């Protein structure tokens, strides 16, 4: 849709150079109707009403959502938010004109609760419906395994909030995860026009050290084989694997899965600054690192939100750093009554877009949040801090 500037075509050997099903124009702007997070996985800050309506403070993630409630009354097919899925994918043509990819997260529990996990199932039919709807509207889907057995980071976005992630400590956890990736790769191996990318794990917690990272690296190798060779032969699929940077600094992965030996690999990095200051300059300073990665890199999550005031953003029952209600934080200001915030959102959004175009694309998180407009792409379009044409920039910033 939007071609990459010629200055970004810096190498004739790239992970995608032999795979025309994922074209350069498709990678130039990767924007995401992220409302899907409410359909195939629940997070308290995106849909707080679902958690508040339980009237149970113990329910802080999808694990406890199923653990402390009666499953027969909670089939995903009966919940009202599931029916928003076709509405979101069937966006007006003037909006679809600026969107080309949907990053669709799904948890392991959609496939396997064989160890007695309390999760509610029923998501898989909607995964396949989403692929069909995307195909009908010429959108492409990145399937993202967002949570795995034992949790890969201990955050509620993995499905289970806990003090320490345990995915990497148990070979059974990893074996179950590999089985799921094999199934996804097999299911969509001949649908790369619509499903060109599979991300085998979101946000593994590499900051826990070398032991965690060594397991993660082996898992990336395993996933490469599972996703790129799904036919049981030496035939290669056109499906691209998106590996996550595991919250390590830009440059850490240089030399890993070098494109001369591993084709069809993208690095996903998530860049958030809601806990820092000097936002625009900090964003601009990311440009060089993105431009010098030796494999293709996409900023797979980011936001124009400059502070962490969205309700439950840090977890249900947990406060915000900005207003000092987060344990151990120092108050900066009030989360209520912010003024001139729309101007900041527009400047900050544009600074990040200009910077992230030094990589191979970006995916904004999120399409719609219930009570957090600064995180909502839809609200940004409606209120003017995000242009309908993402190349229509008011503030040309040199980075």
C-alpha positions as CSV (number, residue, x, y, z in Angstrom):
1,X,0.0,0.0,0.0
2,X,2.8,2.4,1.0
3,X,6.1,1.6,-0.6
4,X,9.2,1.7,1.6
5,X,11.5,4.6,0.8
6,X,14.4,3.5,-1.5
7,X,16.9,4.3,1.2
8,X,15.5,1.4,3.3
9,X,16.2,-1.1,0.6
10,X,19.7,-1.5,1.9
11,X,20.4,-5.1,1.2
12,X,19.6,-7.5,-1.7
13,X,19.8,-10.3,0.9
14,X,16.8,-10.0,3.2
15,X,14.6,-12.5,5.1
16,X,11.8,-11.7,2.7
17,X,13.7,-11.3,-0.6
18,X,12.5,-14.6,-2.0
19,X,8.9,-14.5,-0.6
20,X,6.7,-12.2,-2.7
21,X,3.6,-13.1,-0.8
22,X,4.8,-10.6,1.8
23,X,5.6,-7.6,-0.3
24,X,7.5,-4.5,0.7
25,X,4.3,-2.5,0.3
26,X,2.7,-4.7,2.9
27,X,5.5,-4.0,5.4
28,X,5.7,-0.3,5.0
29,X,2.9,0.4,7.5
30,X,1.8,-2.4,9.7
31,X,-1.3,-1.1,11.6
32,X,-3.5,-3.2,13.6
33,X,-7.2,-3.3,14.5
34,X,-6.3,-4.6,17.9
35,X,-9.8,-4.8,19.2
36,X,-9.2,-8.5,18.5
37,X,-7.4,-8.8,21.9
38,X,-10.8,-8.7,23.5
39,X,-12.1,-11.5,21.4
40,X,-9.4,-14.1,21.5
41,X,-7.8,-13.1,24.8
42,X,-8.9,-10.8,27.7
43,X,-6.7,-8.1,29.3
44,X,-8.0,-6.1,32.2
45,X,-6.9,-2.7,30.9
46,X,-8.4,-3.1,27.4
47,X,-11.8,-4.4,28.5
48,X,-12.0,-3.5,32.2
49,X,-15.8,-3.9,32.4
50,X,-15.5,-7.6,31.8
51,X,-13.4,-7.9,34.9
52,X,-15.3,-5.3,37.0
53,X,-18.6,-7.1,36.2
54,X,-17.4,-10.2,38.0
55,X,-17.4,-8.3,41.3
56,X,-14.5,-10.5,42.3
57,X,-11.2,-8.8,43.1
58,X,-9.4,-12.1,42.8
59,X,-10.0,-12.1,39.0
60,X,-6.9,-10.3,37.6
61,X,-6.2,-12.2,34.4
62,X,-7.7,-14.8,32.0
63,X,-6.6,-17.7,34.3
64,X,-8.5,-16.4,37.3
65,X,-11.4,-15.3,35.1
66,X,-12.0,-19.0,34.5
67,X,-10.8,-20.2,37.9
68,X,-13.3,-18.3,40.0
69,X,-16.4,-18.5,37.7
70,X,-18.8,-21.1,36.5
71,X,-17.7,-22.1,33.0
72,X,-21.1,-23.2,31.6
73,X,-22.3,-19.6,32.0
74,X,-19.1,-18.2,30.4
75,X,-18.9,-19.7,26.9
76,X,-17.0,-17.3,24.6
77,X,-19.9,-17.7,22.1
78,X,-22.3,-16.2,24.7
79,X,-20.3,-13.2,25.7
80,X,-21.3,-9.9,24.0
81,X,-17.8,-8.7,23.1
82,X,-17.2,-11.7,20.8
83,X,-19.8,-10.3,18.4
84,X,-17.7,-7.2,17.8
85,X,-15.2,-9.2,15.7
86,X,-16.9,-9.0,12.3
87,X,-17.8,-5.4,12.9
88,X,-14.1,-4.4,13.5
89,X,-12.8,-6.3,10.5
90,X,-15.5,-4.8,8.3
91,X,-14.2,-1.3,8.7
92,X,-15.2,1.5,6.3
93,X,-13.2,1.6,3.1
94,X,-11.7,5.0,3.8
95,X,-10.2,3.5,7.0
96,X,-9.2,0.2,5.4
97,X,-7.2,2.2,2.9
98,X,-4.6,2.9,5.5
99,X,-4.5,-0.5,7.2
100,X,-2.9,-3.6,5.8
101,X,-2.1,-6.0,8.6
102,X,-3.8,-7.3,11.7
103,X,-1.7,-8.7,14.5
104,X,-4.0,-11.3,16.0
105,X,-3.1,-12.6,19.5
106,X,-4.3,-16.0,20.8
107,X,-3.4,-17.9,23.9
108,X,-2.3,-21.5,24.2
109,X,-5.5,-22.4,26.0
110,X,-7.4,-22.1,22.8
111,X,-5.6,-25.3,21.8
112,X,-4.7,-27.2,24.9
113,X,-5.9,-27.2,28.6
114,X,-4.9,-30.8,29.0
115,X,-3.1,-30.2,32.3
116,X,-6.3,-28.9,34.0
117,X,-5.9,-25.2,33.3
118,X,-9.1,-23.3,34.2
119,X,-9.2,-21.3,31.0
120,X,-12.4,-20.9,29.0
121,X,-12.0,-22.3,25.4
122,X,-13.9,-21.6,22.2
123,X,-11.5,-19.1,20.5
124,X,-10.4,-21.3,17.5
125,X,-13.5,-20.9,15.4
126,X,-13.1,-17.2,15.6
127,X,-9.4,-17.4,14.6
128,X,-10.5,-19.0,11.4
129,X,-13.4,-16.6,10.9
130,X,-11.0,-13.7,11.3
131,X,-8.8,-15.1,8.6
132,X,-11.7,-15.4,6.3
133,X,-13.0,-11.9,7.1
134,X,-9.4,-10.5,6.5
135,X,-9.2,-12.3,3.2
136,X,-12.5,-10.8,2.1
137,X,-11.2,-7.3,2.9
138,X,-7.7,-7.8,1.5
139,X,-6.1,-7.6,4.9
140,X,-3.2,-9.7,6.1
141,X,-3.0,-11.4,9.5
142,X,0.0,-12.0,11.8
143,X,-1.0,-14.8,14.1
144,X,0.7,-14.2,17.5
145,X,0.9,-16.8,20.2
146,X,0.4,-14.4,23.1
147,X,0.5,-16.8,26.1
148,X,2.1,-20.2,26.7
149,X,2.0,-22.8,29.5
150,X,3.7,-21.5,32.7
151,X,3.7,-17.9,31.4
152,X,6.6,-16.5,29.4
153,X,6.8,-13.3,31.4
154,X,4.5,-13.4,34.4
155,X,2.3,-10.5,33.1
156,X,-1.4,-10.7,32.6
157,X,-0.9,-10.4,28.9
158,X,0.4,-14.0,29.0
159,X,-3.0,-15.2,30.4
160,X,-1.6,-15.8,33.9
161,X,-0.2,-13.1,36.2
162,X,2.4,-14.5,38.5
163,X,5.6,-13.5,40.4
164,X,7.9,-15.4,38.1
165,X,7.5,-17.0,34.6
166,X,7.8,-20.8,34.5
167,X,7.5,-21.6,30.8
168,X,11.2,-22.0,30.4
169,X,11.7,-24.2,33.5
170,X,9.7,-27.2,32.3
171,X,10.2,-29.1,29.1
172,X,6.6,-30.2,29.0
173,X,5.6,-26.5,28.7
174,X,8.0,-26.1,25.7
175,X,6.8,-29.3,24.1
176,X,3.2,-28.2,24.3
177,X,4.1,-24.9,22.8
178,X,5.9,-26.4,19.9
179,X,2.9,-28.6,19.2
180,X,0.7,-25.6,19.0
181,X,3.1,-23.8,16.6
182,X,3.2,-26.9,14.4
183,X,-0.6,-26.9,14.2
184,X,-0.7,-23.2,13.3
185,X,2.0,-23.6,10.7
186,X,0.2,-26.6,9.2
187,X,-3.3,-25.0,9.3
188,X,-2.1,-21.9,7.4
189,X,0.8,-23.2,5.3
190,X,-1.1,-22.7,2.1
191,X,-2.8,-19.4,3.0
192,X,0.3,-17.1,3.0
193,X,-1.5,-14.5,0.9
194,X,-3.7,-13.8,4.0
195,X,-1.6,-15.2,6.8
196,X,2.0,-14.4,5.8
197,X,3.5,-14.3,9.3
198,X,3.3,-16.4,12.5
199,X,4.9,-15.0,15.7
200,X,5.6,-18.1,17.9
201,X,5.8,-16.2,21.2
202,X,5.0,-12.7,22.4
203,X,7.3,-10.9,24.8
204,X,9.4,-13.6,26.5
205,X,11.1,-12.1,29.5
206,X,14.7,-12.1,28.5
207,X,15.5,-9.7,31.3
208,X,15.5,-12.8,33.6
209,X,19.0,-13.6,32.3
210,X,21.0,-16.1,30.3
211,X,19.1,-19.2,31.4
212,X,15.9,-17.8,30.1
213,X,17.5,-16.5,26.9
214,X,19.1,-19.8,26.1
215,X,15.8,-21.6,26.2
216,X,14.2,-18.8,24.2
217,X,16.9,-19.0,21.5
218,X,16.5,-22.8,21.1
219,X,12.7,-22.2,20.9
220,X,13.3,-19.7,18.0
221,X,15.3,-22.4,16.2
222,X,12.6,-25.0,16.8
223,X,10.0,-22.6,15.6
224,X,11.9,-21.8,12.5
225,X,11.8,-25.4,11.6
226,X,8.2,-25.8,12.6
227,X,7.0,-22.7,10.7
228,X,9.2,-22.8,7.6
229,X,9.0,-26.6,7.1
230,X,5.4,-27.6,7.8
231,X,5.0,-30.2,5.1
232,X,7.1,-32.9,6.7
233,X,9.6,-32.8,3.8
234,X,12.3,-30.4,2.7
235,X,9.7,-28.2,1.0
236,X,9.8,-24.6,2.4
237,X,6.7,-22.7,3.2
238,X,6.3,-19.0,2.4
239,X,5.2,-18.3,6.0
240,X,7.5,-15.9,7.7
241,X,8.5,-16.3,11.3
242,X,8.5,-13.3,13.6
243,X,10.8,-13.7,16.6
244,X,10.5,-11.3,19.6
245,X,13.5,-9.4,20.9
246,X,12.7,-10.7,24.5
247,X,12.9,-7.2,25.8
248,X,16.7,-7.1,25.1
249,X,18.3,-3.9,23.7
250,X,18.4,-3.1,20.0
251,X,21.4,-4.8,18.6
252,X,21.4,-7.8,21.0
253,X,20.1,-10.1,18.2
254,X,22.6,-9.1,15.6
255,X,24.2,-12.2,14.2
256,X,21.3,-14.4,15.3
257,X,19.5,-16.2,12.4
258,X,21.6,-14.2,10.0
259,X,19.7,-13.8,6.7
260,X,22.5,-15.5,4.7
261,X,21.5,-18.7,6.5
262,X,18.0,-18.2,7.7
263,X,15.4,-16.7,5.3
264,X,12.0,-15.5,6.2
265,X,12.8,-14.1,9.6
266,X,11.6,-10.8,11.1
267,X,12.6,-9.4,14.5
268,X,9.7,-7.9,16.6
269,X,10.7,-5.2,19.0
270,X,8.2,-3.4,21.4
271,X,9.0,0.2,22.2
272,X,7.1,1.8,25.0
273,X,8.0,5.0,26.8
274,X,5.0,5.5,29.1
275,X,7.3,5.1,32.1
276,X,9.9,7.7,30.9
277,X,10.3,11.4,30.1
278,X,11.5,13.4,27.0
279,X,9.3,11.2,24.9
280,X,9.8,12.7,21.4
281,X,13.6,12.9,21.6
282,X,13.8,9.4,23.1
283,X,11.7,8.1,20.2
284,X,13.9,9.8,17.7
285,X,17.0,8.3,19.2
286,X,15.7,4.8,18.3
287,X,16.1,5.4,14.5
288,X,19.7,4.4,14.1
289,X,19.3,1.1,16.0
290,X,16.3,0.1,13.9
291,X,18.2,1.0,10.7
292,X,21.3,-1.1,11.5
293,X,19.8,-4.4,12.7
294,X,21.2,-7.2,10.5
295,X,17.8,-8.8,10.1
296,X,14.6,-7.0,9.3
297,X,12.9,-5.4,12.3
298,X,9.3,-4.4,12.9
299,X,8.2,-2.3,15.9
300,X,5.4,-4.8,16.8
301,X,3.9,-2.7,19.7
302,X,4.0,0.9,20.5
303,X,1.6,3.7,21.6
304,X,1.2,7.4,21.5
305,X,0.2,7.3,25.2
306,X,2.8,9.2,27.1
307,X,1.9,8.1,30.7
308,X,0.6,5.0,32.4
309,X,-2.8,6.3,33.6
310,X,-5.0,3.9,31.7
311,X,-7.0,1.9,34.3
312,X,-5.5,-1.5,35.1
313,X,-2.6,-0.9,32.6
314,X,-0.2,-2.2,35.2
315,X,-2.6,-4.9,36.3
316,X,-6.0,-5.0,37.9
317,X,-5.8,-3.6,41.4
318,X,-2.4,-2.0,40.6
319,X,-2.0,1.8,40.4
320,X,-0.1,4.1,38.0
321,X,3.4,5.5,38.3
322,X,2.4,8.9,37.0
323,X,0.1,9.7,40.0
324,X,2.2,7.8,42.5
325,X,-0.4,5.0,43.2
326,X,1.9,2.3,41.9
327,X,3.9,0.7,44.7
328,X,7.3,2.4,45.1
329,X,6.6,5.1,42.6
330,X,7.0,8.9,42.9
331,X,4.0,11.1,41.9
332,X,4.5,13.2,38.8
333,X,1.0,14.6,38.4
334,X,-2.7,13.8,38.4
335,X,-4.2,11.3,35.9
336,X,-7.3,13.5,35.9
337,X,-7.9,16.8,34.0
338,X,-4.9,16.6,31.6
339,X,-4.8,19.6,29.3
340,X,-3.3,20.1,25.8
341,X,-2.9,16.3,25.7
342,X,-4.2,15.9,22.1
343,X,-1.4,18.1,20.7
344,X,1.1,16.0,22.6
345,X,-0.5,12.8,21.2
346,X,-0.2,14.0,17.6
347,X,3.4,15.2,17.9
348,X,4.4,12.0,19.7
349,X,2.5,9.8,17.3
350,X,4.3,11.4,14.3
351,X,7.7,11.3,15.9
352,X,7.4,7.6,16.5
353,X,6.1,6.9,12.9
354,X,9.0,8.8,11.4
355,X,11.4,6.9,13.6
356,X,9.9,3.5,13.2
357,X,10.0,3.8,9.4
358,X,13.7,3.4,9.7
359,X,12.9,-0.3,10.3
360,X,10.6,-2.4,8.1
361,X,7.3,-1.3,9.6
362,X,5.2,-0.8,12.7
363,X,2.1,-2.1,14.4
364,X,0.3,0.2,16.8
365,X,-1.2,-1.2,19.9
366,X,-4.1,-1.0,20.0
367,X,-7.2,-0.6,17.8
368,X,-9.7,0.1,20.5
369,X,-9.5,0.2,24.3
370,X,-12.7,0.6,26.4
371,X,-11.6,3.4,28.7
372,X,-8.2,4.5,27.3
373,X,-8.5,6.6,24.2
374,X,-4.9,7.6,24.1
375,X,-4.2,3.9,23.4
376,X,-7.0,3.6,20.8
377,X,-6.2,3.9,17.1
378,X,-9.9,4.3,16.5
379,X,-10.2,7.2,18.9
380,X,-7.1,8.8,17.4
381,X,-8.7,8.8,14.0
382,X,-12.0,10.2,15.4
383,X,-10.3,12.9,17.4
384,X,-7.6,14.0,15.1
385,X,-4.3,13.0,16.6
386,X,-3.9,10.1,14.1
387,X,-4.4,11.0,10.4
388,X,-6.5,8.7,8.2
389,X,-3.5,8.6,5.8
390,X,-0.5,7.8,8.0
391,X,1.9,9.6,5.6
392,X,0.0,12.9,6.2
393,X,2.4,14.3,8.8
394,X,2.3,17.8,10.1
395,X,5.6,17.8,12.0
396,X,8.5,16.7,9.9
397,X,11.2,15.7,12.4
398,X,14.8,15.0,11.6
399,X,16.0,11.8,13.2
